[in-house]
């Protein structure tokens, strides 16, 4: 009624689980980082690792823990991830683990990413590992400096998720091509074949050094991987991991194939008989030599 006023009641269905009056819903740091690093809708993310990708180890070297966490969410569904938080730790971990790919920031304490990259590329044990450098420096000088340090790819922050994944996939493809190149034994016995077909690769020197040591010991049937490691100046684990990355085959198979291809050359170019050739390339047992030769070439040694 006029002059008397009115009162109203409003009831809101708030349950006992509702937040307190000052419990604001703030975005997490990870959400802020994710917003800063855009995620295109077109990126395909499989839910499970393939059998091949399960074998790939990716080392992340980054002092910003939130960026490390973001990279984990981005890559964990495809790769086995290990993280270190400065260049010195990353260098030590890379030498111990021999990862398949390294993703590293540049500006870090203890040792920056450029120096870590230089040392890894100068080390016979780790020179083959692809390195992706991430940096907030967007100038051309910084990019050139990174490439001169030996980086295989260089991305500016904030990096695009699609570009990072494409870079990784392309580096994996290049490694598969390298493995095919080094599995072709003609690369070692006919150097001009590899140079004419595909050019000279930085890891050619390593493979030829390995081959030269094996070839110098071909007539020793007791020559083994331990002796090879000693002459290469590498631990068994380091040599195994590097050779596996370059060829995707056991080093014992490689030694056997070098022996067999040298045997074929001797049979084709000398007057030595099968028994003499078998002894010259380190086979104690003639039947083992003949069987291995037939498996490699599809012919008996006597048919050469």
N, C-alpha and C positions, 0 to 999 in steps of 0.2 A: 504494500500500500504506500501511497505517496507520503513521504516524511518519516516512514518507519524503517526502510531499508530491507535488505535480504541477505541471507548467507547461503554459500554453496560448499559442497564437499567433493573433492576429486580423489579417487582411489586408484593407485597405480599397482599393477600386479608384480611387485618386486619380491623375488624369492630370497631365501637365506644365502644363496650363492652369489648374489649381486655384489659388485665391488663396493668397497667403502667409499665414503664421500670424496676423499682425496686420492684414491687409487687410480690415477690416470693411466690410460692405455697408450704408452709411448712406444714408438717403433724401436726394435732392437738395432744395435749397430750393424749386425749382419744384413738386416733389411735395408738399412741406409746404403751399405756397400753394394748390395744387389741392385738398388735403384741407380746407383752411380755407374755401375757396369751393366749396360742395357742387355736384355735378353730377348732376341728376336723370336717371334713365334714360329718361324720356319725351321728352327733347329730341331733335328730329330734326335731324341735321347732314348736309346734302347734300355730296357729295364735290366737286362742281364749282360754280363761280360761274355764275349765269345771265348771259345777255348784258346784261340790264338792270343787275344788281348789279355787274357788272364795271366799270361807270361810276362807282359810288359810292365816294367817298373819305372815310375816317373818320380824323379826327385824334385821337390819344390824347395827353393831357397829364397826366403822372403822374411824380413824382420817384422812385417805387419801381420799380426795374428789373424786379424779379421779378413785380410786378403787371402791368407792361407786357408782359412775356413771356407771362404767362397770358392776357391779353387778345388777344395775337397768336394764340395757339393756338386761342382761342375764336372769333375773327372772321376770321382770314386766309383761310378757305375760302370766304368770301362777299364780302369787301370789300377794296379797296385801302387799306392802312394806312400811316399816317405817325405817328411818335412824337416828342414833345418832352418835356423833363424839368423844366421850371418854367414859371410863368405868363408871364414875359416872352417866352420862346422860343415858347410856344404862341400868344401874341397875334400875334407877328410872322409865324409860319407860317400862321395862320388868314387873315391879311390878304393874304398872298402866294398861298396855295393856294386859298382859298375852298372848304373841304371841304364835303361834304354833311351830315356830322354830327360833333360834337365830344364826346368822352368825357373828362372832366377830374376830377382830384382837387381838393379844396379846399385842404388844408394843403400848401403847396409853398414852396420858397425863391424869392427875387427878387420874385415877385408871386403872390398866392394865387389860387385858382380863382374866387372871388367877384369880385375886382377885374377879372380877365381877362374874366369873363362880362359884367360891367357895361360894360366898354369895347367889347366886340364887339357888344353889343345897341344901343349908342349910335352905332355906326358904320354909315353908310348902306351901305357895302360888305359888311358881314358880319351885319347885324341879322337876316337871314332864317335864319341857320344854326341848326338845333336843337342845344341843348347839354344833355348829361346830366351832372350833377354827382354824384361819388362822395365819400362822407365817412364818417369813423368817428364823427361826432357823431350821436347817435340822438335828441336832444331836439327838441321841436317848434319851439323858437326857431331852431335851426340850419336846419331845413327851411324855415321861413318866410323866413329870411334868404336862402337860396338861390333861392327862388322870386321874391323881391323883386328879386334881382339879374338876373332875366330867364331863369333856367334853365327849360327845357322839361320836364325830369324830374329827379328827385332820388332817389338810391338810397343806402341805408346800407351800410357795410362791416361784416361780410362780405356782399356782395351775392349774390343768387341768380342763377345762370346763366340760368335760364328767364326770370326777370323782366327781366333786361337785354336778352335777345334779343327778347322781346315788346315792350319799350319801343322798341327800334330799329325793329322792324317797323311799329309803330303810327306812329312819326314819319315813316317812309317813306310810309305810307298817307296821312297828313295832307298830305305834300308833293304827292302825286299829286292829291289833292282841290284843293289850292291851284293847281296847274298847270291843272286843268280850269276853275277859276274864272276865271283870268286869260286863258286862251285864248278865253273867251267875250267877244267884243269889246263886247257889250252892257253889260258891267261899266263900261266907260269912257264910252260914249255915253249910257247910262241909269244913272247912279249909284244912283238909287232902286231899280233892279232888284237890284243886288248887295246893298244894305243890307236890302231886304225879304226876299230869298231866303236869305241866308247871314250877315247881320250884317257888321260892320266888322272887317276884319283889319288888324293893324299894318302890313302891307306895302302896303295900299291907297294910302297917301300916296305911296310911291315910284312905283307904277304910274301914278298920276294926274299926278305931276310929270313923268314921262317922256312921257306922252300930251300934256300941255300944251305942252311944248317942241316936240314933233313937229307939233302942230296949229298952233302959231304960225309954223311954217316950211313949211306945206303947199304954198304957192304957189311955193316955191323948188325947182325940179327938181334942183338941184345939192346940196341939203341931204343930208348923209351921216352915217355913224356917227361919224366923227371929230369933226364939229361937235356931235353929240349928246353925246358923251363930255365934251367941253369944257364944255358948258353944264350938264351934270349934275355936274361936278366929280369925275369918275371916270376912271381909265385904261380903255383899250379892253378889256384883259384882265379887269379887275374888273367892268366893266359886262356884258361878255359872259357871264361865269360866273354872276353874280347873276341876270341875265335868263334864262339857260338853266335855272337852278334853279327860278325862279318860273313859267316858262311851258313849258319843254321845246321851245322853238322858236327859230330864229335871229332876231336883232333886226331884220335886214333884212326878213324876212317880216312882222314886226310893223309896221314903218314902212309897208310897202306896204298892209297891211290897214287901217291907220288912214286912209290916203289914200282907199282904196276906200269905206270906210264913210262918210267925210265926203262923198264924191262922191254916194253914194246919198241922203244927207240933202238935199243941194243939189238933186238931181233931183226929189225928192219934195216939197220945200217952196218952191222958187223957180221962176221962169220961165226960168232959164238953159238953153241948149241943151247937147247932149252935148259939143261942142267947147269951149265956155266952161267947163263943169264940169271937163273933163279938165285944162285949163290952170290952173284955180283950185286943183287938188289936186296939181299938180306933175308931170303927165304931158306930155312933149314930143310923144310919138307917139300919135295917136288910135287906131291899130289895136292898139297895145300896151295902151292903156287899156281898149278894148272887150274884148280877150281876157282881161285880168286880171279885169275886172268880171264877165264871164261865168263864169270859174272860181270866183270867190268866191260869187256869188249865184245862178248857174244861169240868169240872164237877161241879155239884151243891155241896155246902158244906154238904148237907144232905147225899150225896152219899159216903162220905169218911168213 
